[in-house]
């Protein structure tokens, strides 16, 4: 598995990851917007990427506007998860996020 161009090895489902999944499922069930925050390095981003199956669908989104190539695995994953992974920059404005 790679993240930001770095090889990070095998994903291990820790107690914190299971808590993240519980949080994300609750947010999805009740149709809330959830905000996950905490100290750096505890696995928030990796848990969110795993939950959204982002390693499968990210290549599809990276190429999509320029290439209409059909990627069946990404399409099936997107249809099943109905989850979006998005990490705004620190200086992101509300206007930029709406775009």
GIFEN-V868058 format. One record per pair of residues at least 12 apart in sequence whose ideal C-beta (glycine too) atoms are under 7 Angstrom apart, sorted by the first residue. I is the first residue (numbers start at 0). J is the second residue. If there is no record, write none. Layout:
<<I & J> <I & J>>
This chain:
<<0 & 54> <2 & 45> <2 & 48> <10 & 45> <10 & 49> <13 & 42> <15 & 41> <15 & 42> <16 & 42> <16 & 46> <19 & 35> <19 & 46> <19 & 50> <20 & 50> <22 & 35> <23 & 50> <35 & 47> <44 & 86> <47 & 84> <48 & 84> <50 & 82> <51 & 80> <51 & 82> <51 & 83> <51 & 84> <52 & 76> <52 & 80> <53 & 84> <55 & 72> <55 & 73> <55 & 76> <56 & 73> <56 & 76> <56 & 77> <59 & 73>>
